[in-house]
Amino acid sequence: MAKYSEEFKIKLVNEYLYGSLGYNSLSKKYNMPSSTPLKNWVNAYKAQGKKLSREEELERENELLRLENAYLKKLRAFRENPNAFHEKHRQKRHSNSN
Protein backbone atom coordinates (compact mmCIF):
# COMPACT_ATOMS: atom_id res chain seq x y z
CA MET A 1 0.00 0.00 0.00
CA ALA A 2 1.47 3.35 -1.07
CA LYS A 3 1.87 6.19 1.41
CA TYR A 4 0.95 9.61 0.04
CA SER A 5 1.90 12.96 1.57
CA GLU A 6 -0.75 15.38 2.78
CA GLU A 7 0.41 17.90 0.14
CA PHE A 8 -0.11 15.33 -2.59
CA LYS A 9 -3.57 14.43 -1.30
CA ILE A 10 -4.65 18.09 -1.10
CA LYS A 11 -3.25 18.78 -4.57
CA LEU A 12 -5.23 15.92 -6.10
CA VAL A 13 -8.44 16.74 -4.22
CA ASN A 14 -8.26 20.34 -5.44
CA GLU A 15 -7.44 19.24 -8.97
CA TYR A 16 -10.46 16.93 -8.92
CA LEU A 17 -12.84 19.50 -7.42
CA TYR A 18 -11.76 22.48 -9.54
CA GLY A 19 -10.36 20.82 -12.64
CA SER A 20 -11.87 18.91 -15.52
CA LEU A 21 -10.44 15.44 -14.89
CA GLY A 22 -12.31 12.61 -13.20
CA TYR A 23 -11.12 10.07 -10.66
CA ASN A 24 -9.72 7.60 -13.18
CA SER A 25 -7.97 10.22 -15.33
CA LEU A 26 -6.32 11.85 -12.32
CA SER A 27 -5.23 8.49 -10.96
CA LYS A 28 -3.61 7.63 -14.30
CA LYS A 29 -2.03 11.09 -14.58
CA TYR A 30 -0.26 10.59 -11.24
CA ASN A 31 0.52 6.89 -11.80
CA MET A 32 -1.70 5.68 -8.99
CA PRO A 33 -2.61 1.99 -9.22
CA SER A 34 -6.23 2.69 -8.24
CA SER A 35 -8.62 5.62 -8.05
CA THR A 36 -10.05 4.39 -4.73
CA PRO A 37 -7.70 6.44 -2.50
CA LEU A 38 -8.56 9.59 -4.43
CA LYS A 39 -12.28 8.91 -4.06
CA ASN A 40 -11.76 8.44 -0.31
CA TRP A 41 -9.78 11.69 -0.02
CA VAL A 42 -12.44 13.66 -1.90
CA ASN A 43 -15.22 12.17 0.23
CA ALA A 44 -13.28 12.94 3.43
CA TYR A 45 -12.67 16.50 2.26
CA LYS A 46 -16.33 17.01 1.45
CA ALA A 47 -17.35 15.62 4.83
CA GLN A 48 -14.83 17.60 6.88
CA GLY A 49 -13.23 20.16 4.59
CA LYS A 50 -13.96 23.84 4.35
CA LYS A 51 -17.00 24.42 2.25
CA LEU A 52 -17.34 27.71 0.44
CA SER A 53 -20.16 29.93 1.51
CA ARG A 54 -22.64 30.97 -1.15
CA GLU A 55 -21.01 34.39 -1.23
CA GLU A 56 -17.54 32.86 -1.75
CA GLU A 57 -18.88 30.65 -4.53
CA LEU A 58 -20.40 33.69 -6.27
CA GLU A 59 -17.18 35.69 -5.88
CA ARG A 60 -15.21 32.84 -7.42
CA GLU A 61 -17.68 32.53 -10.28
CA ASN A 62 -17.58 36.31 -10.87
CA GLU A 63 -13.79 36.28 -11.04
CA LEU A 64 -13.80 33.41 -13.54
CA LEU A 65 -16.40 35.22 -15.65
CA ARG A 66 -14.35 38.45 -15.55
CA LEU A 67 -11.30 36.56 -16.80
CA GLU A 68 -13.30 34.87 -19.54
CA ASN A 69 -14.82 38.20 -20.59
CA ALA A 70 -11.39 39.89 -20.79
CA TYR A 71 -10.05 37.01 -22.87
CA LEU A 72 -13.02 37.12 -25.27
CA LYS A 73 -12.66 40.90 -25.69
CA LYS A 74 -9.01 40.49 -26.65
CA LEU A 75 -9.86 37.65 -29.01
CA ARG A 76 -12.56 39.74 -30.70
CA ALA A 77 -10.18 42.70 -31.06
CA PHE A 78 -7.57 40.44 -32.61
CA ARG A 79 -10.05 38.90 -35.05
CA GLU A 80 -11.38 42.31 -36.08
CA ASN A 81 -7.94 43.78 -36.72
CA PRO A 82 -4.97 41.40 -36.32
CA ASN A 83 -2.48 43.94 -37.69
CA ALA A 84 -3.37 46.53 -35.05
CA PHE A 85 -3.01 43.90 -32.36
CA HIS A 86 0.45 42.88 -33.59
CA GLU A 87 1.54 46.51 -33.99
CA LYS A 88 0.42 47.37 -30.46
CA HIS A 89 2.43 44.50 -29.00
CA ARG A 90 5.42 45.24 -31.21
CA GLN A 91 5.47 48.82 -29.85
CA LYS A 92 5.39 47.53 -26.26
CA ARG A 93 8.35 45.24 -26.90
CA HIS A 94 10.37 48.05 -28.46
CA SER A 95 9.61 50.48 -25.63
CA ASN A 96 10.61 47.85 -23.03
CA SER A 97 13.95 47.16 -24.73
CA ASN A 98 15.06 50.82 -24.68
N, C-alpha and C positions, 0 to 999 in steps of 0.2 A: 504494500500500500504506500503510495507516494505521499510525502509530507509537503504541503504548500505553505508559503509564507503568508502572513496576513496581508501584506502589500499586494501580493499576487491575487489573492482572493478578492480584495476590494477592487482591484483593477478590472478583473473579469466581470464582477457583478455590475460595476458601472458601465462597462462596455456592452454588457447584455441589456441593461435597462435603458441606456441612452443611445445605443448604436443600432445597427440594422441586422446584425447577425443573430441567429438563433443558438440554442444550446449546442447542437451537434456541430455547427460551423465553427463556433468559438472553441469548442473542445479540440477539433481538428487543427485549427489555427495555432493553438498552443501545445500541440502534441500530447494531449491528455488521452489516456486509453479509454476513458468513458466520460459521458456528459453528466453522469449521476452526481459527482461532487459539486459541479457547477449548479445544478438544479437545487441541491441542498443549500448551497451558499445563498442563492437568490431567495429561496423560501425563508431562510433564517433572517436575511436582511429585511425582507418585507414584513416579517413578524416582529422584529425588534428594532430595525433600522429607523433612521430619521425619515419621516414622511414629510414631503413638502406640503405646506399649507396651500390652500386654494390661491391665496394671493401670490405666493412664491411660484406656483405653477404658471399663473398668468403672466408674471414678470418674465419668467423664462421663455414662455411662448412669445411674448412681445419682443424680446431681444432677438430671438430667432427670426421672427417676421421682419424686424428692422434690417437685419443682415441680409435676408433674402431680397428685400425690397431694394437695398443699396446695390446689390449685385445685379439685379434685373435692370435697374436704371443705367448702370454702366454698360451692360450688354446691349441695351437698346441704343445708347449713344454710339457705341462702336458700330453696330449694324447700320445705323443711319448715316454715319460718316466715318469710316475706318481711317481715312487719311488724317482727319483732324485729331483723332484719338492718338495715332502714332506720332504726329507732330507735337502734340502736347507733351507726351512722355519723352520724346527726343529732347525737347527744350529743358525738361526737368533734369535729365541726365547731364546735359551740357552745363547747366548752371551749378550742379553739384560737383562737377569735376574741376571747376575754376577755383 
